[in-house]
Amino acid sequence: MNSKNLILILIFGVILLFGGCACNGYNGMVKMDENVKNKWANVQSDYQRRADLIPNLVNTVKGAANFEQETLTKLMEARAKATSVQIDPTNISPEKLAEFQQAQAGVSSALGRLLAVVENYPDLKANQNFRDLQAQLEGTENRIKVSRNDFNAAVQEYNGTVRTFPNNIFANMFGFRVKNGFQADPGAERAPEVKF
């Protein structure tokens, strides 16, 4: 075998090796990207479940005599704002994610105010429909937490792959970019002040 043939075989081998790595890396990144999109869909589904429960909760609370209408109005406004924020799962930008989080935090805050005000209405607290809805909301909040954690884990795995060598070369070539996960809400690092 002459040196020209040996060089051609080596070049062909390097091209095959590089092509195999590129295909394997690309396919792996596609699977991880799809997993991130799936986890995002689960997050949206759980937030939608919460939004769907709110009208039932509001209607149950409306039955209580003299209930503060402003609290219900603010909750419905927060729900409307939260359901209007849509994010394309193929392009979850930090700005859109922050906007989504802010809208959902508004719903959480309004729900918290509603449940605090309910304490002043013993008949409402004893209402079986209200207790059932409250239990469903609590379960939904737990689902949201799990979905957000699963989404963040999928984003972490994806980001780890697209940032490591040699995948980072293929990621840049094929347009795979680092994604952002959920962050703690501003001020979450401070414990709430409880006054009696």
C-alpha positions in Angstrom: 0.0 0.0 0.0 1.5 3.3 -1.0 1.4 6.5 1.0 -1.3 8.2 -1.1 -3.7 5.4 -0.4 -2.9 5.4 3.3 -3.5 9.2 3.4 -6.8 8.8 1.6 -7.9 6.0 4.0 -7.0 8.2 7.0 -8.9 11.2 5.6 -11.9 9.0 4.8 -11.7 7.5 8.4 -11.6 11.0 9.9 -14.5 12.1 7.8 -16.5 9.0 8.9 -15.6 9.6 12.5 -16.5 13.3 12.4 -19.8 12.5 10.6 -20.7 9.8 13.0 -20.0 12.1 16.0 -22.0 14.8 14.3 -25.0 12.6 13.6 -24.9 11.1 17.1 -24.5 14.5 18.8 -27.3 16.1 16.6 -29.7 13.2 17.3 -29.0 13.4 21.0 -29.6 17.1 21.1 -32.8 16.8 19.2 -34.1 14.2 21.7 -33.2 16.5 24.6 -34.7 19.5 23.0 -38.0 17.6 22.5 -37.8 16.5 26.1 -37.5 20.1 27.2 -40.5 21.0 25.0 -42.5 18.1 26.5 -41.7 19.2 30.1 -42.7 22.8 29.2 -46.0 21.5 27.9 -46.5 19.7 31.3 -45.8 23.0 33.1 -48.4 24.8 30.9 -50.9 22.0 31.4 -50.6 22.3 35.2 -50.9 26.1 35.2 -54.0 25.7 32.9 -55.5 23.3 35.4 -55.1 25.9 38.1 -56.6 28.6 35.8 -59.6 26.2 35.1 -60.3 25.7 38.8 -60.4 29.5 39.6 -63.8 30.2 38.1 -65.3 27.4 40.1 -63.7 28.7 43.2 -64.9 32.2 42.6 -68.4 31.0 41.9 -68.4 29.0 45.2 -67.1 32.0 47.1 -69.6 34.4 45.5 -72.3 32.5 47.3 -71.0 33.8 50.7 -72.9 36.8 51.8 -71.0 40.1 51.8 -67.7 38.5 50.5 -65.2 41.2 49.3 -65.9 41.6 45.6 -62.5 43.3 45.1 -60.7 40.2 46.1 -62.6 38.1 43.5 -62.1 40.7 40.8 -58.4 40.8 41.4 -58.2 37.1 41.2 -60.1 36.9 37.9 -58.0 39.8 36.5 -54.8 37.9 37.5 -56.1 34.7 35.9 -57.0 36.6 32.6 -53.5 38.1 32.5 -51.8 34.7 33.2 -53.8 32.9 30.5 -52.9 35.6 28.0 -49.2 35.0 28.3 -48.2 32.4 25.7 -44.7 31.0 25.1 -43.6 29.2 22.0 -41.8 26.0 23.3 -39.3 26.3 20.4 -38.2 29.7 21.6 -38.4 30.0 25.4 -36.5 33.3 25.8 -35.5 34.6 29.3 -37.8 37.6 28.8 -40.9 35.5 27.9 -40.2 33.1 30.7 -39.9 36.0 33.2 -43.2 37.5 31.8 -44.8 34.1 32.3 -43.5 33.7 35.8 -44.6 37.2 36.7 -48.2 36.6 35.5 -48.3 33.3 37.3 -47.0 34.9 40.5 -49.9 37.4 40.2 -52.3 34.5 40.2 -50.6 32.9 43.2 -50.7 36.2 45.1 -54.4 36.7 44.3 -55.2 33.1 45.4 -53.3 33.7 48.6 -55.3 36.8 49.3 -58.5 35.0 48.6 -57.7 32.1 50.9 -56.6 34.6 53.7 -59.9 36.5 53.4 -61.9 33.3 53.6 -60.7 32.9 57.1 -63.2 35.6 58.0 -66.1 33.5 56.7 -66.6 30.4 58.8 -69.7 29.3 56.8 -67.7 29.4 53.6 -64.8 27.4 55.2 -67.3 24.7 56.2 -68.8 24.5 52.7 -67.9 21.1 51.2 -67.6 22.5 47.6 -65.2 25.1 48.8 -63.1 22.6 50.7 -63.0 20.3 47.7 -61.9 23.1 45.4 -59.3 24.2 48.0 -57.9 20.6 48.1 -57.8 20.5 44.3 -55.9 23.8 44.2 -53.4 22.5 46.8 -52.9 19.4 44.7 -52.5 21.5 41.5 -49.9 23.7 43.2 -47.9 20.6 44.1 -48.2 19.4 40.4 -47.0 22.8 39.3 -43.9 22.5 41.5 -43.1 19.0 40.3 -43.6 20.1 36.6 -41.4 23.1 37.1 -38.7 20.9 38.7 -38.9 18.4 35.8 -38.7 21.2 33.3 -35.6 22.6 35.0 -34.0 19.1 35.1 -34.6 18.7 31.4 -33.1 22.1 30.7 -30.1 21.3 32.8 -29.5 18.1 30.9 -30.0 19.7 27.6 -27.7 22.7 28.5 -25.0 20.3 29.8 -25.0 18.5 26.4 -25.0 21.5 24.1 -22.2 23.2 26.1 -19.8 20.2 26.4 -17.1 19.4 23.8 -17.5 18.2 21.0 -21.3 18.7 21.1 -20.8 22.5 21.5 -19.3 22.6 18.0 -22.3 20.7 16.5 -24.8 22.7 18.7 -23.5 26.0 17.2 -23.5 24.5 13.7 -27.1 23.3 14.0 -28.6 26.2 16.0 -29.0 24.5 19.4 -28.8 27.3 22.0 -28.7 27.2 25.8 -32.2 27.4 27.4 -33.3 29.0 30.6 -35.2 27.3 33.3 -37.5 28.7 36.0 -35.9 31.0 38.6 -37.1 31.8 42.1 -39.5 34.7 42.2 -37.8 38.0 43.2 -37.7 38.3 47.0 -38.2 34.6 47.5 -34.8 34.4 49.3 -36.3 36.4 52.3 -38.6 34.5 54.7 -42.1 36.1 55.0 -42.7 38.2 58.1 -45.4 36.7 60.3 -47.2 39.1 62.6 -49.8 38.2 65.2 
